[in-house]
């Protein structure tokens, strides 16, 4: 299968070379990789350009946005800069972070999963982080969820879900909409990806309410938002996260912010979430 990969990057000089090394050494090479250098002030551009000189399928795009790390909008806006530069002659489109080390058979194994089952719309491995000298499964990992750091979409699925939404929660609503349209989500535990910077460590105070806003925009409603906020706060080991999520939810409701999904999709999402809660 033909893979296109977009990698948004902001000051990733310490990691981007390791990510590109792991892609250069894949048993199934991607058709194209574009790194979107988003306002970096370090050597990210120089490193990517050096790889591009050796591998014609690696390209660089420089864009200028704010320095703030706002999950959702900044990342997805950068993704689209790269996506639109590639065209649509692909089988699988990937949005990867710039701080990942992939096993050499990663893309080949993803291709096998896609080819084996036409209803599979998204596939990934699992993220591992280094802790006390050991690589351990990253927190918040679930078998039924693909982390935002390593998304891979079959083209038909990507198009049917309306591509990616420029909002916090993009990496949850994409899967919910994929299920709404009948696509399967597959995670392969044998594909262990090294995540060099744990998720969330770069988020700023300005973004702390965005998770709650995203739950509102996905039409979770109060009770599901309350339970989701409790669960996330428990996993992150901090009551302040619960307060922030609920504050974000009520702020979005008060401001009547635009929803990310239709009423019908919202009903499906709530039913799916309640079914999962009751099953557990």
N, C-alpha and C positions, 0 to 999 in steps of 0.2 A: 504494500500500500504506500501511497505517496504522502509523506508527512511534511507539513509546514509548521514551523515553530516560531513563536513570537516571545521575546524575552524583554520585558520592561526592566530597566536598570537605573538606579540612582545611587551614585557613589559606591559601586560594587567592585572596586579595583582589587580588593582582597580575595574575592570569590569568583568573579566572572571567568577568569582563566580556567579554574577548576571545572566549572560548569561546561565550558566549551570543549575542554579536553575530553570530558566524558561523552560528549556528543560526537566529537571527531572519531572516537574509538568505538562507536556503535557497530554491531554486526549488521544492522540495517541502517544505512545512513539516511538522514533526512534529506528531502529534496531542497529545502531552503530553511535557513535560520536567519532571522533578523533581530538584532538587538536594538532596542529603542533606548538610547542614552538620554535620560530625562533630567537635564539640568545638572549633570554631575560636575563636581569641582575637583575630582581626583583624576586618576589615570585610566578610568574606565574606557574612554574613547580610544586611547593609544593601544590598550590591550586588545580590544575588539578589532581595531584596524589591522593589527599584526596578524590576527587569525584570518581575517578576510583576505590578506595578501597570499596566504598559503592555501586557503580553501574558498573557491569562488562562490560557493553556496552560503557562505556566511557574510552578511552585510550589516551595515550600521546606519541608523537614522538618528540624528541629533534633534531633540526638541527642547523647548524651554517652557517650564511651568514653575509653580511655586516650589520652594524647598520643603514645605510641610509634607509629612507623610500622612496623607489622609486615605485610609483604606477605602477602596471602592473607586471613587471618581478618578483620582490621579492615576492609579494603576491601569484601569480600563481605558481611559483616554489615551494613555501611552500605548496600550495594546492595539487600539484601533489605528494608530499612526503606522504601526508595523503591519497590521493585517491588510490595510488598504494598499500597501506598497507591493504586496505579494500577488494579488489577483486571487482567482478562485479555482485554479486548476489543481486541486488537492483532494485527497481522500479523507485525511485526518488533519484537523487544525489543533495545535497545542498552545496553551498559554503557560509558560514555565517561569518560575522565579530565577533570579540570577545568582542564587546561592545554593545550588543543588549539585550533587554528584550522583549520576545515574549509573547503575550497573550496565555493563557493556551490551547485554542482550535486551535492554529495556524496550526500545522501539520495536525490535523483532517480536518480542512477546506480546506487546500491545497489538501489533498487526495480526498475530495469530488469533487473539481473542476476537478482534473485529471480524475477521474472515470466517471464524467458526460459527458465529451467531449473528445473523442480520438484524436482530432486534437490540443488540448491544449498542447503545448510543454514546457511552462514556466509559473509559477505562483508566485505571491508574495502579501504581504500586503504593507502598506505605512509606511515610516519612520517618526517619530516625534521626535523633539528635544525640550529640556527645555529652555524656554526663559522667563525671568522675572517671574519665578514661575509657568508658564503655559506650557503644552506640545502642541506645534504647528507643523504643517506640515513642514517638512524640505524643504529648498529651492531646486530648480531644480527637484522637484517631478512632474511627469506627469503620466496620466492614461495609456499611451501607452509605458511606459518605466519602467523596473525593476532596482532598484538601485543595484550597485555592492555589497552592504553590505549584501543582503539577496536573493541570487540567488537560485532557485530550478528548476531543469530540469527533465523532463521525460527522461528515459534512451534512448529511441529511438531517441529523438530529440538531446540529448547530443552527441550521437555517430554520428549522421548525420552531425552536424555542425563541426565535427572534434574536439570536446571537447573544452577546453579553450585555448586561445592563450596567450603566455607569452609576453605581450606587453601592453603598455598604450592603452586604447580603447577596451580592451578585453570585457568589460561589455556593449559595444555598438555593436560591430561587432557580438557578439553571437546572439543578437536579430535580427540583420539584416539578418544574415545567416539563422536563424530559419524561418524568413518570406520568404526568398528565396526558402527554401525547403517546404514551405506550412504549417508551424506550426503557431498556434495562440499564442499570448502573452496575459496573463490575469492578471490584478491587482484587488485586492479586498480591497476596501476602508474601509470595516468594520474591517479589521485586522490591528490594530494600534500597530506598533512596536516602542518601545522606543529606540532611537539611542543616546547613552550616549556621544559620541564624534562626532560633526558634520563633515561631509565629507570634506576632504581637509585641515583640520587644522593641519595635521601632515606632509604635503608635504613640501619638501625642495626646496631651490633655484635650486638645480641640476635637479629637475624634471619640472621646469616651462615651458620648451619647448616641453615636451612630448605630450601634448594634440594636438598641431599643427602637430607634426610628425604623430600622430595617424590618424588625418584627411587625411593626405597625403596617409598613408598606406591603408586606407579604400577606396582610389580612389575617394574622394569627388570632386577633381578638385578645381581650384582657386575660382570660384564664390561661390560654396557651402561652401568652407572653410571660405571665407570672411564673409558670412552671419552667419555661425555657430560661428565664433570667436566674431562677434559683439554681438550676442545673449548671449553667455556665459559671455562676459565681462560686459554686461548690468546687467545680473542677479547677477553677483558677485560684481557689483558696483565698477569697476576699469578699467580705460583705459589701464593700464599696462598689464592686462590680454590679451587684444586684440593684443597688440604688441608682447607679448610672444608667443601667438598661431600662429600668422602669421610668426614670426621669425622661429618657429619650423617647420612650413609647408615648407618654402623656404629652410631651411637647409636640411630637408629630401629629397626635390626634387633635390637640388644640389648634395647631396651625393648618389642619386639614391638608397635610402634604399628599402629593400624588401617590397613588398606589402603583406597585410594580406589576400587579396581576389583575385580571378581570374578576368580577364577582363569582363567575363559574369556577375559575381557577382557584380563587380563594376558598370556596367551599370544598373543592377537592383537596387542597392543602390541609385544611383543618381536619377533614375526615382522615386523611393519611396520617397526620400527626397524632390524633387521638387513638387511631388504631394501633400505632406503634407504642404509645404509652400504655394502653390497656394490655397489649401483648407482653410488655416487659413486667 
